Amino acid sequence: MADNGLHRSRHDRMVAGVLGGIARHYGWNSTLLRVLYVLVSLLSAAFPGILVYLIAWLLMPESD
């Protein structure tokens, strides 16, 4: 049985595949998700984007 959990993408990646994996899991456009993530990270002092990305990189397994 296949694991349908959240995984980092091996093919749709710019850095570590975190946002590519999230986009694939939810059926979203990965480029749009990346743009929105960067905008929210830059425009909001309350959203530490780099820290959240690094934690997700450590916690999310890579896809097979």
PDB file of N, CA, C and O in Angstrom:
ATOM      1  N   MET A   1       0.843  -1.177   0.000  1.00  0.00           N
ATOM      2  CA  MET A   1       0.000   0.000   0.000  1.00  0.00           C
ATOM      3  C   MET A   1       0.892   1.245   0.000  1.00  0.00           C
ATOM      4  O   MET A   1       1.875   1.299   0.739  1.00  0.00           O
ATOM      5  N   ALA A   2       0.563   2.226  -0.806  1.00  0.00           N
ATOM      6  CA  ALA A   2       1.359   3.437  -0.936  1.00  0.00           C
ATOM      7  C   ALA A   2       1.103   4.385   0.234  1.00  0.00           C
ATOM      8  O   ALA A   2      -0.012   4.478   0.747  1.00  0.00           O
ATOM      9  N   ASP A   3       2.153   5.082   0.639  1.00  0.00           N
ATOM     10  CA  ASP A   3       2.044   6.080   1.694  1.00  0.00           C
ATOM     11  C   ASP A   3       1.665   7.406   1.043  1.00  0.00           C
ATOM     12  O   ASP A   3       2.412   7.923   0.212  1.00  0.00           O
ATOM     13  N   ASN A   4       0.522   7.956   1.410  1.00  0.00           N
ATOM     14  CA  ASN A   4       0.049   9.202   0.815  1.00  0.00           C
ATOM     15  C   ASN A   4       0.382  10.411   1.659  1.00  0.00           C
ATOM     16  O   ASN A   4      -0.239  11.461   1.498  1.00  0.00           O
ATOM     17  N   GLY A   5       1.341  10.292   2.548  1.00  0.00           N
ATOM     18  CA  GLY A   5       1.718  11.399   3.417  1.00  0.00           C
ATOM     19  C   GLY A   5       2.477  12.478   2.661  1.00  0.00           C
ATOM     20  O   GLY A   5       2.726  12.370   1.460  1.00  0.00           O
ATOM     21  N   LEU A   6       2.829  13.493   3.380  1.00  0.00           N
ATOM     22  CA  LEU A   6       3.560  14.621   2.828  1.00  0.00           C
ATOM     23  C   LEU A   6       5.023  14.233   2.657  1.00  0.00           C
ATOM     24  O   LEU A   6       5.650  13.742   3.596  1.00  0.00           O
ATOM     25  N   HIS A   7       5.568  14.450   1.462  1.00  0.00           N
ATOM     26  CA  HIS A   7       6.956  14.116   1.159  1.00  0.00           C
ATOM     27  C   HIS A   7       7.596  15.252   0.380  1.00  0.00           C
ATOM     28  O   HIS A   7       6.921  15.963  -0.364  1.00  0.00           O
ATOM     29  N   ARG A   8       8.907  15.420   0.555  1.00  0.00           N
ATOM     30  CA  ARG A   8       9.650  16.368  -0.282  1.00  0.00           C
ATOM     31  C   ARG A   8       9.752  15.786  -1.687  1.00  0.00           C
ATOM     32  O   ARG A   8       9.923  14.579  -1.860  1.00  0.00           O
ATOM     33  N   SER A   9       9.648  16.645  -2.672  1.00  0.00           N
ATOM     34  CA  SER A   9       9.712  16.196  -4.054  1.00  0.00           C
ATOM     35  C   SER A   9      11.162  16.029  -4.495  1.00  0.00           C
ATOM     36  O   SER A   9      12.018  16.855  -4.174  1.00  0.00           O
ATOM     37  N   ARG A  10      11.427  14.962  -5.228  1.00  0.00           N
ATOM     38  CA  ARG A  10      12.763  14.766  -5.809  1.00  0.00           C
ATOM     39  C   ARG A  10      12.884  15.467  -7.161  1.00  0.00           C
ATOM     40  O   ARG A  10      13.990  15.788  -7.596  1.00  0.00           O
ATOM     41  N   HIS A  11      11.760  15.702  -7.820  1.00  0.00           N
ATOM     42  CA  HIS A  11      11.790  16.237  -9.185  1.00  0.00           C
ATOM     43  C   HIS A  11      11.384  17.701  -9.265  1.00  0.00           C
ATOM     44  O   HIS A  11      11.902  18.435 -10.106  1.00  0.00           O
ATOM     45  N   ASP A  12      10.475  18.138  -8.416  1.00  0.00           N
ATOM     46  CA  ASP A  12       9.986  19.521  -8.446  1.00  0.00           C
ATOM     47  C   ASP A  12      10.608  20.269  -7.270  1.00  0.00           C
ATOM     48  O   ASP A  12       9.957  20.510  -6.254  1.00  0.00           O
ATOM     49  N   ARG A  13      11.881  20.631  -7.430  1.00  0.00           N
ATOM     50  CA  ARG A  13      12.584  21.268  -6.333  1.00  0.00           C
ATOM     51  C   ARG A  13      13.411  22.436  -6.828  1.00  0.00           C
ATOM     52  O   ARG A  13      13.957  22.425  -7.931  1.00  0.00           O
ATOM     53  N   MET A  14      13.485  23.444  -5.973  1.00  0.00           N
ATOM     54  CA  MET A  14      14.387  24.566  -6.205  1.00  0.00           C
ATOM     55  C   MET A  14      15.545  24.481  -5.205  1.00  0.00           C
ATOM     56  O   MET A  14      16.699  24.727  -5.556  1.00  0.00           O
ATOM     57  N   VAL A  15      15.220  24.129  -3.955  1.00  0.00           N
ATOM     58  CA  VAL A  15      16.236  23.959  -2.921  1.00  0.00           C
ATOM     59  C   VAL A  15      16.196  22.523  -2.414  1.00  0.00           C
ATOM     60  O   VAL A  15      17.079  21.723  -2.723  1.00  0.00           O
ATOM     61  N   ALA A  16      15.168  22.200  -1.634  1.00  0.00           N
ATOM     62  CA  ALA A  16      15.109  20.873  -1.026  1.00  0.00           C
ATOM     63  C   ALA A  16      13.847  20.098  -1.378  1.00  0.00           C
ATOM     64  O   ALA A  16      13.691  18.959  -0.938  1.00  0.00           O
ATOM     65  N   GLY A  17      12.951  20.679  -2.152  1.00  0.00           N
ATOM     66  CA  GLY A  17      11.740  19.983  -2.557  1.00  0.00           C
ATOM     67  C   GLY A  17      10.574  20.108  -1.592  1.00  0.00           C
ATOM     68  O   GLY A  17       9.552  19.447  -1.773  1.00  0.00           O
ATOM     69  N   VAL A  18      10.711  20.947  -0.567  1.00  0.00           N
ATOM     70  CA  VAL A  18       9.650  21.092   0.432  1.00  0.00           C
ATOM     71  C   VAL A  18       8.386  21.656  -0.202  1.00  0.00           C
ATOM     72  O   VAL A  18       7.317  21.056  -0.092  1.00  0.00           O
ATOM     73  N   LEU A  19       8.497  22.794  -0.859  1.00  0.00           N
ATOM     74  CA  LEU A  19       7.307  23.418  -1.437  1.00  0.00           C
ATOM     75  C   LEU A  19       6.785  22.623  -2.628  1.00  0.00           C
ATOM     76  O   LEU A  19       5.577  22.594  -2.860  1.00  0.00           O
ATOM     77  N   GLY A  20       7.656  21.987  -3.376  1.00  0.00           N
ATOM     78  CA  GLY A  20       7.212  21.117  -4.467  1.00  0.00           C
ATOM     79  C   GLY A  20       6.414  19.937  -3.939  1.00  0.00           C
ATOM     80  O   GLY A  20       5.421  19.536  -4.545  1.00  0.00           O
ATOM     81  N   GLY A  21       6.840  19.381  -2.819  1.00  0.00           N
ATOM     82  CA  GLY A  21       6.123  18.267  -2.201  1.00  0.00           C
ATOM     83  C   GLY A  21       4.774  18.682  -1.643  1.00  0.00           C
ATOM     84  O   GLY A  21       3.791  17.953  -1.769  1.00  0.00           O
ATOM     85  N   ILE A  22       4.730  19.862  -1.020  1.00  0.00           N
ATOM     86  CA  ILE A  22       3.457  20.373  -0.500  1.00  0.00           C
ATOM     87  C   ILE A  22       2.498  20.634  -1.649  1.00  0.00           C
ATOM     88  O   ILE A  22       1.325  20.267  -1.576  1.00  0.00           O
ATOM     89  N   ALA A  23       2.988  21.267  -2.707  1.00  0.00           N
ATOM     90  CA  ALA A  23       2.138  21.562  -3.862  1.00  0.00           C
ATOM     91  C   ALA A  23       1.601  20.277  -4.491  1.00  0.00           C
ATOM     92  O   ALA A  23       0.425  20.202  -4.848  1.00  0.00           O
ATOM     93  N   ARG A  24       2.439  19.292  -4.622  1.00  0.00           N
ATOM     94  CA  ARG A  24       1.993  18.024  -5.214  1.00  0.00           C
ATOM     95  C   ARG A  24       0.954  17.334  -4.334  1.00  0.00           C
ATOM     96  O   ARG A  24      -0.035  16.800  -4.836  1.00  0.00           O
ATOM     97  N   HIS A  25       1.178  17.346  -3.027  1.00  0.00           N
ATOM     98  CA  HIS A  25       0.259  16.694  -2.091  1.00  0.00           C
ATOM     99  C   HIS A  25      -1.145  17.298  -2.167  1.00  0.00           C
ATOM    100  O   HIS A  25      -2.138  16.573  -2.112  1.00  0.00           O
ATOM    101  N   TYR A  26      -1.226  18.618  -2.292  1.00  0.00           N
ATOM    102  CA  TYR A  26      -2.522  19.295  -2.305  1.00  0.00           C
ATOM    103  C   TYR A  26      -3.037  19.600  -3.711  1.00  0.00           C
ATOM    104  O   TYR A  26      -4.142  20.123  -3.856  1.00  0.00           O
ATOM    105  N   GLY A  27      -2.262  19.285  -4.746  1.00  0.00           N
ATOM    106  CA  GLY A  27      -2.691  19.529  -6.119  1.00  0.00           C
ATOM    107  C   GLY A  27      -2.597  20.987  -6.529  1.00  0.00           C
ATOM    108  O   GLY A  27      -3.368  21.447  -7.370  1.00  0.00           O
ATOM    109  N   TRP A  28      -1.659  21.717  -5.942  1.00  0.00           N
ATOM    110  CA  TRP A  28      -1.481  23.135  -6.236  1.00  0.00           C
ATOM    111  C   TRP A  28      -0.356  23.326  -7.245  1.00  0.00           C
ATOM    112  O   TRP A  28       0.425  22.409  -7.498  1.00  0.00           O
ATOM    113  N   ASN A  29      -0.279  24.513  -7.813  1.00  0.00           N
ATOM    114  CA  ASN A  29       0.797  24.895  -8.716  1.00  0.00           C
ATOM    115  C   ASN A  29       2.024  25.228  -7.864  1.00  0.00           C
ATOM    116  O   ASN A  29       1.956  26.107  -7.006  1.00  0.00           O
ATOM    117  N   SER A  30       3.133  24.542  -8.089  1.00  0.00           N
ATOM    118  CA  SER A  30       4.315  24.725  -7.242  1.00  0.00           C
ATOM    119  C   SER A  30       4.964  26.097  -7.423  1.00  0.00           C
ATOM    120  O   SER A  30       5.480  26.666  -6.461  1.00  0.00           O
ATOM    121  N   THR A  31       4.942  26.629  -8.633  1.00  0.00           N
ATOM    122  CA  THR A  31       5.535  27.946  -8.865  1.00  0.00           C
ATOM    123  C   THR A  31       4.746  29.021  -8.128  1.00  0.00           C
ATOM    124  O   THR A  31       5.334  29.903  -7.502  1.00  0.00           O
ATOM    125  N   LEU A  32       3.435  28.954  -8.199  1.00  0.00           N
ATOM    126  CA  LEU A  32       2.593  29.916  -7.498  1.00  0.00           C
ATOM    127  C   LEU A  32       2.794  29.799  -5.981  1.00  0.00           C
ATOM    128  O   LEU A  32       2.859  30.813  -5.287  1.00  0.00           O
ATOM    129  N   LEU A  33       2.891  28.581  -5.472  1.00  0.00           N
ATOM    130  CA  LEU A  33       3.123  28.383  -4.041  1.00  0.00           C
ATOM    131  C   LEU A  33       4.460  28.991  -3.619  1.00  0.00           C
ATOM    132  O   LEU A  33       4.546  29.617  -2.563  1.00  0.00           O
ATOM    133  N   ARG A  34       5.488  28.817  -4.422  1.00  0.00           N
ATOM    134  CA  ARG A  34       6.800  29.391  -4.100  1.00  0.00           C
ATOM    135  C   ARG A  34       6.747  30.915  -4.056  1.00  0.00           C
ATOM    136  O   ARG A  34       7.286  31.538  -3.141  1.00  0.00           O
ATOM    137  N   VAL A  35       6.096  31.505  -5.048  1.00  0.00           N
ATOM    138  CA  VAL A  35       5.979  32.970  -5.098  1.00  0.00           C
ATOM    139  C   VAL A  35       5.219  33.477  -3.873  1.00  0.00           C
ATOM    140  O   VAL A  35       5.647  34.439  -3.234  1.00  0.00           O
ATOM    141  N   LEU A  36       4.098  32.839  -3.544  1.00  0.00           N
ATOM    142  CA  LEU A  36       3.315  33.256  -2.382  1.00  0.00           C
ATOM    143  C   LEU A  36       4.104  33.082  -1.086  1.00  0.00           C
ATOM    144  O   LEU A  36       4.041  33.936  -0.202  1.00  0.00           O
ATOM    145  N   TYR A  37       4.838  31.991  -0.970  1.00  0.00           N
ATOM    146  CA  TYR A  37       5.634  31.727   0.231  1.00  0.00           C
ATOM    147  C   TYR A  37       6.700  32.810   0.421  1.00  0.00           C
ATOM    148  O   TYR A  37       6.884  33.315   1.528  1.00  0.00           O
ATOM    149  N   VAL A  38       7.386  33.156  -0.639  1.00  0.00           N
ATOM    150  CA  VAL A  38       8.423  34.188  -0.550  1.00  0.00           C
ATOM    151  C   VAL A  38       7.798  35.537  -0.219  1.00  0.00           C
ATOM    152  O   VAL A  38       8.327  36.265   0.621  1.00  0.00           O
ATOM    153  N   LEU A  39       6.688  35.886  -0.858  1.00  0.00           N
ATOM    154  CA  LEU A  39       6.027  37.159  -0.568  1.00  0.00           C
ATOM    155  C   LEU A  39       5.581  37.245   0.883  1.00  0.00           C
ATOM    156  O   LEU A  39       5.821  38.252   1.549  1.00  0.00           O
ATOM    157  N   VAL A  40       4.940  36.204   1.372  1.00  0.00           N
ATOM    158  CA  VAL A  40       4.494  36.209   2.771  1.00  0.00           C
ATOM    159  C   VAL A  40       5.695  36.280   3.704  1.00  0.00           C
ATOM    160  O   VAL A  40       5.646  36.969   4.723  1.00  0.00           O
ATOM    161  N   SER A  41       6.764  35.583   3.371  1.00  0.00           N
ATOM    162  CA  SER A  41       7.963  35.600   4.214  1.00  0.00           C
ATOM    163  C   SER A  41       8.595  36.990   4.263  1.00  0.00           C
ATOM    164  O   SER A  41       9.053  37.428   5.319  1.00  0.00           O
ATOM    165  N   LEU A  42       8.620  37.673   3.142  1.00  0.00           N
ATOM    166  CA  LEU A  42       9.235  38.996   3.093  1.00  0.00           C
ATOM    167  C   LEU A  42       8.359  40.083   3.697  1.00  0.00           C
ATOM    168  O   LEU A  42       8.870  41.021   4.308  1.00  0.00           O
ATOM    169  N   LEU A  43       7.051  39.969   3.533  1.00  0.00           N
ATOM    170  CA  LEU A  43       6.138  41.032   3.959  1.00  0.00           C
ATOM    171  C   LEU A  43       5.658  40.890   5.398  1.00  0.00           C
ATOM    172  O   LEU A  43       5.039  41.815   5.925  1.00  0.00           O
ATOM    173  N   SER A  44       5.918  39.790   6.031  1.00  0.00           N
ATOM    174  CA  SER A  44       5.415  39.558   7.374  1.00  0.00           C
ATOM    175  C   SER A  44       6.553  39.273   8.341  1.00  0.00           C
ATOM    176  O   SER A  44       7.281  38.292   8.189  1.00  0.00           O
ATOM    177  N   ALA A  45       6.698  40.132   9.330  1.00  0.00           N
ATOM    178  CA  ALA A  45       7.726  39.919  10.344  1.00  0.00           C
ATOM    179  C   ALA A  45       7.350  38.763  11.272  1.00  0.00           C
ATOM    180  O   ALA A  45       8.215  38.200  11.943  1.00  0.00           O
ATOM    181  N   ALA A  46       6.070  38.408  11.310  1.00  0.00           N
ATOM    182  CA  ALA A  46       5.610  37.349  12.201  1.00  0.00           C
ATOM    183  C   ALA A  46       5.753  35.963  11.577  1.00  0.00           C
ATOM    184  O   ALA A  46       5.500  34.965  12.252  1.00  0.00           O
ATOM    185  N   PHE A  47       6.148  35.876  10.322  1.00  0.00           N
ATOM    186  CA  PHE A  47       6.263  34.594   9.626  1.00  0.00           C
ATOM    187  C   PHE A  47       7.718  34.352   9.242  1.00  0.00           C
ATOM    188  O   PHE A  47       8.168  34.822   8.197  1.00  0.00           O
ATOM    189  N   PRO A  48       8.456  33.625  10.073  1.00  0.00           N
ATOM    190  CA  PRO A  48       9.878  33.372   9.784  1.00  0.00           C
ATOM    191  C   PRO A  48      10.039  32.293   8.714  1.00  0.00           C
ATOM    192  O   PRO A  48      10.259  31.126   9.036  1.00  0.00           O
ATOM    193  N   GLY A  49       9.932  32.677   7.461  1.00  0.00           N
ATOM    194  CA  GLY A  49       9.904  31.747   6.339  1.00  0.00           C
ATOM    195  C   GLY A  49      11.094  30.818   6.243  1.00  0.00           C
ATOM    196  O   GLY A  49      10.923  29.628   5.976  1.00  0.00           O
ATOM    197  N   ILE A  50      12.286  31.326   6.452  1.00  0.00           N
ATOM    198  CA  ILE A  50      13.477  30.483   6.318  1.00  0.00           C
ATOM    199  C   ILE A  50      13.501  29.427   7.418  1.00  0.00           C
ATOM    200  O   ILE A  50      13.832  28.269   7.160  1.00  0.00           O
ATOM    201  N   LEU A  51      13.155  29.817   8.635  1.00  0.00           N
ATOM    202  CA  LEU A  51      13.138  28.866   9.747  1.00  0.00           C
ATOM    203  C   LEU A  51      12.090  27.777   9.520  1.00  0.00           C
ATOM    204  O   LEU A  51      12.368  26.599   9.744  1.00  0.00           O
ATOM    205  N   VAL A  52      10.902  28.153   9.082  1.00  0.00           N
ATOM    206  CA  VAL A  52       9.841  27.180   8.807  1.00  0.00           C
ATOM    207  C   VAL A  52      10.285  26.220   7.705  1.00  0.00           C
ATOM    208  O   VAL A  52      10.059  25.014   7.802  1.00  0.00           O
ATOM    209  N   TYR A  53      10.919  26.757   6.652  1.00  0.00           N
ATOM    210  CA  TYR A  53      11.392  25.918   5.549  1.00  0.00           C
ATOM    211  C   TYR A  53      12.439  24.912   6.040  1.00  0.00           C
ATOM    212  O   TYR A  53      12.385  23.734   5.686  1.00  0.00           O
ATOM    213  N   LEU A  54      13.388  25.381   6.856  1.00  0.00           N
ATOM    214  CA  LEU A  54      14.435  24.494   7.370  1.00  0.00           C
ATOM    215  C   LEU A  54      13.860  23.383   8.250  1.00  0.00           C
ATOM    216  O   LEU A  54      14.298  22.236   8.172  1.00  0.00           O
ATOM    217  N   ILE A  55      12.893  23.721   9.075  1.00  0.00           N
ATOM    218  CA  ILE A  55      12.254  22.710   9.924  1.00  0.00           C
ATOM    219  C   ILE A  55      11.512  21.686   9.060  1.00  0.00           C
ATOM    220  O   ILE A  55      11.601  20.483   9.305  1.00  0.00           O
ATOM    221  N   ALA A  56      10.781  22.166   8.049  1.00  0.00           N
ATOM    222  CA  ALA A  56      10.070  21.254   7.146  1.00  0.00           C
ATOM    223  C   ALA A  56      11.060  20.363   6.407  1.00  0.00           C
ATOM    224  O   ALA A  56      10.787  19.180   6.201  1.00  0.00           O
ATOM    225  N   TRP A  57      12.201  20.907   6.007  1.00  0.00           N
ATOM    226  CA  TRP A  57      13.240  20.139   5.322  1.00  0.00           C
ATOM    227  C   TRP A  57      13.719  18.989   6.215  1.00  0.00           C
ATOM    228  O   TRP A  57      13.929  17.872   5.741  1.00  0.00           O
ATOM    229  N   LEU A  58      13.887  19.268   7.487  1.00  0.00           N
ATOM    230  CA  LEU A  58      14.353  18.242   8.417  1.00  0.00           C
ATOM    231  C   LEU A  58      13.283  17.203   8.738  1.00  0.00           C
ATOM    232  O   LEU A  58      13.607  16.032   8.938  1.00  0.00           O
ATOM    233  N   LEU A  59      12.018  17.607   8.791  1.00  0.00           N
ATOM    234  CA  LEU A  59      10.947  16.713   9.224  1.00  0.00           C
ATOM    235  C   LEU A  59      10.279  15.928   8.101  1.00  0.00           C
ATOM    236  O   LEU A  59       9.788  14.823   8.329  1.00  0.00           O
ATOM    237  N   MET A  60      10.253  16.481   6.897  1.00  0.00           N
ATOM    238  CA  MET A  60       9.568  15.819   5.782  1.00  0.00           C
ATOM    239  C   MET A  60      10.496  14.797   5.122  1.00  0.00           C
ATOM    240  O   MET A  60      11.612  15.141   4.733  1.00  0.00           O
ATOM    241  N   PRO A  61      10.053  13.558   4.994  1.00  0.00           N
ATOM    242  CA  PRO A  61      10.879  12.571   4.284  1.00  0.00           C
ATOM    243  C   PRO A  61      10.873  12.854   2.783  1.00  0.00           C
ATOM    244  O   PRO A  61       9.942  13.465   2.258  1.00  0.00           O
ATOM    245  N   GLU A  62      11.915  12.407   2.109  1.00  0.00           N
ATOM    246  CA  GLU A  62      11.998  12.577   0.649  1.00  0.00           C
ATOM    247  C   GLU A  62      11.189  11.480  -0.028  1.00  0.00           C
ATOM    248  O   GLU A  62      11.156  10.345   0.447  1.00  0.00           O
ATOM    249  N   SER A  63      10.545  11.813  -1.123  1.00  0.00           N
ATOM    250  CA  SER A  63       9.749  10.825  -1.848  1.00  0.00           C
ATOM    251  C   SER A  63      10.633   9.758  -2.466  1.00  0.00           C
ATOM    252  O   SER A  63      11.831   9.964  -2.660  1.00  0.00           O
ATOM    253  N   ASP A  64      10.036   8.618  -2.772  1.00  0.00           N
ATOM    254  CA  ASP A  64      10.784   7.508  -3.376  1.00  0.00           C
ATOM    255  C   ASP A  64      11.030   7.711  -4.841  1.00  0.00           C
ATOM    256  O   ASP A  64      11.646   6.864  -5.487  1.00  0.00           O
TER     257      ASP A  64
END
